[in-house]
């Protein structure tokens, strides 16, 4: 059983043209994630080719969702722009926003967390400052290395620590995981241990 993501998840990358966005998009594609496009308002209408896949860069999350059917966004936007990026995803009512960015001011995180609540929690937020979420063999949204636990299995893992997520997945790799979620170590996060359990 996987939660939040599976092989049918259609993923867009906010910040796909930045160095981190490009690097991790390549890794997500290699692990089988169905990435359907990216978002960067300044590069709207361009395409990028990553791992042999041509991806359109859209101006907004809403436009990307309309054109691709995306239901997940992974956010690789620098800290000073992250609040606006998450709010854009919430306003577009995408189902899941995975906020990888580290160093977002707590006030900004509290603001977009409250904004999601005010909008009826249509968007589940994972993070910020998290490694993301992986269902081995199905989808990998974030920066979790897919080769540390390549075997699907019955274990579910929820952790605040990215490093300990990786270590636990590696130690139990022969048993396998259904879904592993790094919820992030910041004081204000979207999805808690209890939510994930």
Backbone bond lengths (Angstrom), bond angles and torsions (degrees), N, CA, C in turn:
res aa  C-N    CA-C-N  psi(-1)  N-CA   C-N-CA  omega(-1)  CA-C   N-CA-C  phi
1 X - - - 1.448 - - 1.525 109.03 -
2 X 1.315 115.58 123.01 1.462 118.78 173.87 1.521 108.32 -104.11
3 X 1.331 116.20 153.33 1.463 119.83 177.12 1.529 109.55 -124.30
4 X 1.311 115.13 147.92 1.465 125.81 176.18 1.533 113.82 71.23
5 X 1.328 119.15 -38.14 1.466 121.73 177.57 1.528 109.58 -135.94
6 X 1.325 114.89 154.11 1.464 120.34 172.96 1.524 108.52 -156.47
7 X 1.337 116.79 -168.78 1.466 120.06 -176.23 1.528 112.95 -65.81
8 X 1.328 117.50 -15.52 1.470 120.64 179.31 1.529 113.13 -92.70
9 X 1.310 118.33 -4.34 1.464 121.65 -179.67 1.529 110.18 -64.90
10 X 1.326 115.12 132.69 1.465 121.46 176.91 1.520 107.78 -108.30
11 X 1.326 115.96 116.52 1.460 121.98 -167.56 1.528 111.50 -109.80
12 X 1.340 115.14 134.12 1.457 120.35 168.21 1.521 108.70 -112.20
13 X 1.331 115.56 155.25 1.462 121.54 -177.65 1.524 108.63 -116.63
14 X 1.325 115.91 111.40 1.465 120.11 173.64 1.529 107.41 -81.23
15 X 1.323 115.42 117.28 1.462 120.25 -174.17 1.512 111.82 95.73
16 X 1.327 117.55 26.85 1.468 122.21 -175.86 1.522 112.78 -63.16
17 X 1.338 117.98 -27.33 1.463 120.08 -175.80 1.522 113.29 -88.13
18 X 1.329 118.11 -7.85 1.464 120.61 175.73 1.517 110.92 -77.01
19 X 1.324 117.00 167.19 1.469 120.08 -175.73 1.527 112.00 -61.50
20 X 1.333 117.48 -45.34 1.466 120.57 179.86 1.529 110.87 -68.14
21 X 1.308 116.27 -42.79 1.463 120.49 179.34 1.522 111.76 -60.32
22 X 1.315 116.76 -45.18 1.465 121.26 -179.46 1.525 110.90 -65.50
23 X 1.334 115.93 -47.58 1.475 120.75 -177.96 1.530 111.34 -59.90
24 X 1.315 116.25 -46.94 1.467 118.64 -175.95 1.532 112.68 -80.19
25 X 1.327 117.69 -24.02 1.467 119.32 171.68 1.524 109.36 -61.71
26 X 1.332 116.22 -42.47 1.468 120.49 177.82 1.528 110.96 -59.60
27 X 1.324 117.08 -43.62 1.467 120.81 -179.54 1.523 111.49 -68.02
28 X 1.343 116.49 -39.58 1.469 119.24 178.12 1.524 110.77 -64.49
29 X 1.332 116.90 -42.91 1.470 120.45 178.17 1.525 110.93 -61.24
30 X 1.339 116.79 -42.98 1.469 120.69 179.38 1.519 111.56 -60.01
31 X 1.339 116.85 -31.51 1.465 119.17 -178.20 1.531 112.13 -90.72
32 X 1.339 117.19 8.74 1.456 120.36 171.71 1.514 116.36 96.91
33 X 1.339 117.57 4.85 1.464 120.92 179.62 1.521 110.26 -66.51
34 X 1.322 116.27 137.17 1.462 121.64 179.64 1.524 109.50 -86.35
35 X 1.338 115.46 83.82 1.467 120.29 177.80 1.525 107.85 -87.40
36 X 1.337 115.32 126.92 1.459 120.38 -172.62 1.523 113.49 -111.76
37 X 1.338 118.14 -3.28 1.458 120.32 178.75 1.509 111.49 165.89
38 X 1.335 114.48 -178.05 1.449 120.67 178.93 1.513 110.40 -136.50
39 X 1.333 115.25 172.74 1.464 120.85 179.54 1.527 109.14 -133.50
40 X 1.318 115.38 127.00 1.463 123.39 170.60 1.520 106.18 -159.97
41 X 1.326 116.71 108.56 1.468 121.18 -174.02 1.526 112.17 -57.26
42 X 1.329 117.03 -32.84 1.470 120.12 -177.61 1.524 112.80 -77.87
43 X 1.326 116.92 -14.65 1.467 119.71 -178.62 1.522 111.85 -122.49
44 X 1.328 115.56 23.89 1.467 121.23 -178.75 1.526 110.58 -57.60
45 X 1.329 114.97 137.09 1.457 120.65 178.31 1.516 113.94 92.22
46 X 1.313 117.43 -15.27 1.460 120.55 176.51 1.528 109.51 -79.83
47 X 1.314 115.90 168.53 1.470 120.58 171.95 1.519 108.07 -125.58
48 X 1.311 114.54 152.63 1.460 121.23 173.26 1.523 107.75 -125.93
49 X 1.313 116.35 143.88 1.457 120.54 176.94 1.520 108.15 -110.33
50 X 1.332 115.06 117.63 1.460 121.30 -178.61 1.520 107.53 -129.62
51 X 1.332 115.96 127.72 1.461 121.40 -178.07 1.538 111.02 53.41
52 X 1.324 116.41 36.89 1.464 121.11 177.36 1.523 114.56 78.23
53 X 1.335 117.54 1.77 1.460 120.70 -179.56 1.522 109.53 -106.30
54 X 1.328 116.09 125.65 1.459 120.52 178.47 1.530 109.05 -85.34
55 X 1.320 115.23 122.74 1.461 121.29 -175.98 1.525 109.85 -120.75
56 X 1.314 116.30 133.43 1.452 121.39 177.31 1.521 109.98 -79.71
57 X 1.337 115.05 139.59 1.456 121.18 174.17 1.529 107.28 -98.92
58 X 1.319 116.24 118.74 1.459 122.02 -178.02 1.528 110.37 -97.30
59 X 1.320 115.36 159.94 1.455 120.41 -179.46 1.512 113.62 -78.48
60 X 1.332 116.66 -29.38 1.460 121.06 -178.11 1.529 110.44 -141.81
61 X 1.321 116.06 161.17 1.464 121.47 175.06 1.526 109.45 -63.27
62 X 1.326 116.30 -42.27 1.462 120.36 -179.10 1.527 111.52 -58.21
63 X 1.325 115.91 -44.66 1.467 120.49 178.66 1.528 110.99 -64.02
64 X 1.332 116.36 -42.80 1.469 120.71 179.32 1.524 110.81 -61.74
65 X 1.331 116.76 -41.51 1.469 120.37 178.98 1.529 110.88 -64.34
66 X 1.316 115.66 -42.84 1.465 120.59 -177.79 1.530 111.24 -63.98
67 X 1.329 116.06 -39.38 1.472 120.60 -175.43 1.529 113.33 -83.46
68 X 1.329 117.32 -28.27 1.469 119.64 -172.06 1.523 114.45 -116.78
69 X 1.345 117.09 -15.41 1.464 119.66 -173.89 1.512 113.13 76.93
70 X 1.333 117.08 17.67 1.469 121.39 -178.07 1.527 111.54 -57.14
71 X 1.337 115.52 140.81 1.464 120.67 176.97 1.525 112.87 -126.26
72 X 1.337 116.64 1.07 1.461 122.42 178.31 1.525 108.49 -136.71
73 X 1.337 116.29 137.38 1.464 120.71 171.26 1.516 108.53 -122.44
74 X 1.332 115.43 136.42 1.459 120.53 172.51 1.521 106.35 -113.90
75 X 1.333 115.26 131.72 1.462 120.93 -167.35 1.526 111.23 -111.12
76 X 1.344 114.72 113.31 1.464 123.55 176.38 1.526 108.57 -116.61
77 X 1.313 116.89 57.67 1.459 122.59 -176.07 1.522 107.85 -108.49
78 X 1.353 118.84 139.04 1.474 120.06 179.16 1.528 112.25 -55.04
79 X 1.347 116.63 153.02 1.467 120.38 -173.18 1.520 115.75 -51.44
80 X 1.330 117.73 -39.61 1.467 118.36 -175.19 1.532 112.92 -72.36
81 X 1.349 116.89 -16.10 1.467 120.20 178.17 1.530 112.62 -107.92
82 X 1.335 116.35 -3.75 1.467 120.45 -171.87 1.525 112.61 -65.79
83 X 1.334 117.39 -39.86 1.466 120.26 -179.76 1.525 110.39 -56.21
84 X 1.318 116.60 -48.83 1.469 120.28 -179.53 1.523 111.33 -63.60
85 X 1.329 117.02 -37.62 1.466 120.74 179.97 1.528 111.40 -64.77
86 X 1.334 116.40 -43.25 1.465 119.96 -179.90 1.533 110.29 -68.29
87 X 1.326 116.83 -41.47 1.465 120.04 178.25 1.532 110.33 -61.54
88 X 1.328 116.56 -39.25 1.460 120.06 177.39 1.532 111.03 -60.82
89 X 1.329 116.69 -42.55 1.471 120.79 178.57 1.527 110.94 -64.72
90 X 1.340 116.25 -40.81 1.471 121.02 179.20 1.524 110.12 -64.89
91 X 1.334 116.34 -45.18 1.469 120.16 -178.60 1.530 112.00 -64.16
92 X 1.330 116.04 -29.70 1.471 120.27 177.26 1.530 111.67 -79.40
93 X 1.345 115.83 -9.54 1.464 123.54 179.86 1.529 112.95 61.02
94 X 1.325 115.46 39.74 1.458 118.76 172.76 1.526 107.51 -68.52
95 X 1.310 117.66 146.94 1.460 120.68 -172.53 1.511 115.16 -68.60
96 X 1.346 116.64 -33.94 1.461 120.71 -175.83 1.515 109.24 -142.43
97 X 1.327 116.74 129.85 1.466 122.96 174.61 1.521 108.27 -121.59
98 X 1.321 116.38 117.15 1.461 122.14 -179.20 1.530 107.12 -104.05
99 X 1.336 115.73 111.21 1.466 121.37 -172.35 1.529 109.20 -100.08
100 X 1.319 116.04 101.62 1.462 121.76 -176.99 1.529 111.54 -78.85
101 X 1.313 117.12 -32.11 1.465 123.77 -171.72 1.527 113.47 -47.68
102 X 1.328 114.79 132.53 1.461 122.92 175.86 1.529 108.46 -101.85
103 X 1.316 117.24 148.48 1.456 120.81 174.78 1.514 114.73 87.47
104 X 1.324 118.01 16.39 1.468 120.51 175.45 1.529 108.01 -72.12
105 X 1.335 118.43 130.73 1.474 119.26 177.46 1.529 111.13 -56.10
106 X 1.319 116.45 139.92 1.464 121.15 -177.33 1.527 110.95 -57.49
107 X 1.323 116.27 -37.55 1.471 119.92 178.79 1.528 110.77 -59.79
108 X 1.331 117.01 -39.80 1.471 120.91 178.67 1.527 111.19 -65.77
109 X 1.339 116.04 -43.23 1.464 119.83 178.54 1.519 111.19 -63.34
110 X 1.333 116.23 -42.38 1.462 120.42 178.40 1.526 110.08 -62.38
111 X 1.324 116.71 -37.48 1.462 121.32 -179.40 1.529 110.87 -64.68
112 X 1.361 117.23 -50.12 1.468 116.85 -177.36 1.525 112.32 -73.63
113 X 1.344 117.76 -26.49 1.464 120.71 173.66 1.533 109.64 -63.86
114 X 1.337 116.57 -45.85 1.469 121.01 178.71 1.528 110.67 -66.17
115 X 1.329 116.74 -36.59 1.473 121.05 179.25 1.534 110.19 -62.92
116 X 1.325 116.17 -41.30 1.470 119.81 178.02 1.525 110.43 -61.43
117 X 1.328 116.34 -42.45 1.459 120.44 177.90 1.515 112.23 -63.32
118 X 1.331 116.36 -41.44 1.461 120.96 -179.76 1.532 111.49 -65.70
119 X 1.334 115.96 -26.58 1.468 120.69 178.78 1.534 111.87 -89.90
120 X 1.323 116.72 11.19 1.460 120.65 176.34 1.516 115.02 85.49
121 X 1.331 116.46 18.00 1.475 121.45 179.51 1.522 112.52 52.98
122 X 1.322 116.01 41.62 1.472 121.10 175.44 1.533 110.98 -69.96
123 X 1.326 115.53 -24.86 1.467 121.64 -178.82 1.519 109.46 -113.57
124 X 1.336 116.39 120.90 1.475 120.37 172.79 1.523 107.40 -82.54
125 X 1.327 115.85 129.55 1.458 121.32 177.73 1.523 108.64 -103.79
126 X 1.330 115.92 130.63 1.472 121.40 169.38 1.522 106.03 -112.78
127 X 1.334 116.53 129.48 1.454 121.13 -174.59 1.516 109.79 99.47
128 X 1.324 116.21 -163.81 1.472 129.49 9.57 1.528 113.48 -81.20
129 X 1.344 113.31 -176.27 1.469 121.82 -179.10 1.521 110.16 55.52
130 X 1.327 114.77 53.92 1.461 119.75 -177.67 1.528 110.35 -133.43
131 X 1.343 116.80 162.05 1.461 119.39 176.69 1.523 113.45 -85.76
132 X 1.340 116.82 -8.98 1.463 119.64 177.72 1.510 112.98 104.60
133 X 1.325 114.42 -151.23 1.463 121.69 -173.07 1.525 109.02 -143.89
134 X 1.327 116.19 139.50 1.461 121.21 179.98 1.520 110.75 -137.16
135 X 1.308 115.52 136.59 1.463 123.02 166.62 1.523 105.39 -119.27
136 X 1.342 117.95 97.37 1.463 120.75 -172.82 1.527 112.66 -51.11
137 X 1.315 114.74 134.16 1.455 121.49 -179.73 1.516 113.60 82.87
138 X 1.332 116.86 -6.18 1.468 120.41 -178.14 1.523 112.42 -120.66
139 X 1.321 116.83 -57.75 1.464 120.26 -177.94 1.526 109.63 -161.88
140 X 1.326 114.99 151.91 1.457 121.83 179.80 1.524 107.12 -140.64
141 X 1.321 117.05 110.00 1.465 121.58 -175.28 1.525 108.41 -116.06
142 X 1.329 116.35 100.96 1.453 120.75 -178.99 1.508 111.29 135.83
143 X 1.342 115.84 -141.59 1.470 120.67 -172.59 1.525 112.81 -121.08
144 X 1.323 118.67 13.08 1.467 121.01 178.91 1.530 108.68 -70.25
145 X 1.340 117.89 123.36 1.467 119.34 179.44 1.532 110.69 -64.45
146 X 1.316 116.59 123.81 1.470 119.85 -174.54 1.521 112.55 -72.42
147 X 1.334 117.65 -18.63 1.464 119.33 -176.24 1.526 113.76 -84.37
148 X 1.346 118.41 -6.29 1.475 118.14 -179.98 1.523 111.89 -78.55
149 X 1.310 117.76 -21.08 1.470 121.60 178.53 1.524 108.28 -151.64
150 X 1.322 117.00 73.73 1.460 120.00 -172.88 1.526 114.83 -77.71
151 X 1.342 117.23 -8.22 1.458 119.88 -173.16 1.530 110.75 -97.14
152 X 1.329 117.90 123.25 1.465 119.40 172.63 1.530 110.04 -63.94
153 X 1.313 116.58 146.74 1.461 120.16 -179.46 1.507 111.21 -159.16
154 X 1.341 115.57 -157.36 1.461 120.94 -172.50 1.522 114.52 -104.73
155 X 1.333 117.82 -2.50 1.455 119.50 -175.78 1.527 110.12 -85.47
156 X 1.335 116.39 134.98 1.455 122.28 169.23 1.520 108.24 -107.55
157 X 1.321 116.77 137.44 1.462 121.32 -176.94 1.520 109.82 -129.00
158 X 1.334 116.19 132.31 1.462 122.25 173.72 1.521 106.98 -128.76
159 X 1.339 116.66 127.92 1.458 119.56 -176.76 1.524 110.89 -146.75
160 X 1.339 115.86 148.29 1.468 120.79 173.18 1.528 111.07 -83.32
161 X 1.323 117.20 -21.46 1.463 122.33 -174.14 1.523 111.69 -102.87
162 X 1.308 116.43 125.04 1.463 119.96 176.04 1.521 111.55 -63.85
163 X 1.325 116.27 -47.36 1.469 120.55 -178.28 1.520 111.48 -60.15
164 X 1.331 117.29 -44.05 1.463 119.71 179.81 1.527 111.72 -70.72
165 X 1.324 117.05 -29.01 1.471 119.95 172.96 1.525 109.48 -59.68
166 X 1.326 115.59 -49.30 1.472 120.15 -179.12 1.527 110.86 -61.76
167 X 1.342 116.30 -43.14 1.463 120.14 -177.69 1.529 111.24 -64.11
168 X 1.327 116.12 -44.87 1.459 120.22 179.91 1.527 110.92 -63.95
169 X 1.320 116.99 -41.98 1.468 119.89 178.66 1.526 110.78 -62.95
170 X 1.327 116.24 -40.84 1.460 119.94 179.70 1.529 111.32 -65.37
171 X 1.332 116.63 -44.73 1.472 120.32 -177.64 1.530 111.78 -64.87
172 X 1.322 117.48 -31.13 1.469 121.29 -176.63 1.525 112.33 -108.36
173 X 1.343 116.23 21.28 1.466 121.11 -172.75 1.523 113.42 -61.52
174 X 1.331 118.16 -29.47 1.462 119.74 -178.37 1.524 112.06 -77.17
175 X 1.331 117.03 -19.29 1.463 121.02 176.73 1.525 109.55 -85.70
176 X 1.315 115.56 -42.44 1.460 120.37 174.76 1.513 114.52 95.09
177 X 1.335 114.84 159.77 1.462 122.44 -174.46 1.519 111.44 -124.25
178 X 1.323 114.88 143.63 1.466 119.92 171.35 1.518 108.77 -84.13
179 X 1.326 116.67 -53.76 1.460 122.58 174.62 1.514 108.96 -147.70
180 X 1.329 116.05 137.74 1.463 121.79 171.40 1.523 107.50 -121.70
181 X 1.335 116.04 130.38 1.453 121.74 -177.70 1.519 109.53 -124.04
182 X 1.330 115.32 124.45 1.451 120.26 168.65 1.519 107.14 -95.49
183 X 1.326 117.23 108.41 1.473 120.06 -172.61 1.525 112.81 -83.24
184 X 1.325 117.67 -10.74 1.457 120.89 177.39 1.505 112.55 98.91
185 X 1.328 114.82 150.75 1.455 120.51 -174.87 1.512 114.79 -103.58
186 X 1.320 118.43 5.19 1.467 120.68 -178.52 1.531 111.79 -72.17
187 X 1.336 116.94 160.56 1.475 119.63 178.95 1.528 113.66 -62.22
188 X 1.334 117.30 -33.93 1.465 121.51 178.70 1.524 107.98 -117.57
189 X 1.330 115.86 116.02 1.467 121.27 178.77 1.525 108.86 -128.96
190 X 1.316 115.28 160.04 1.453 119.48 -176.01 1.522 113.87 -78.57
191 X 1.322 116.21 -51.49 1.468 122.01 -178.00 1.521 108.60 -108.92
192 X 1.327 116.22 125.55 1.473 120.94 -178.11 1.527 110.54 -96.06
193 X 1.346 114.76 174.45 1.463 119.57 174.37 1.535 110.44 -54.25
194 X 1.321 116.81 -47.23 1.467 120.64 -176.11 1.524 110.09 -63.41
195 X 1.334 118.08 -43.15 1.462 121.62 177.56 1.534 110.24 -55.42
196 X 1.333 115.31 -48.29 1.463 119.55 -175.71 1.526 111.58 -68.28
197 X 1.324 116.51 -39.76 1.470 119.59 178.58 1.529 110.08 -64.55
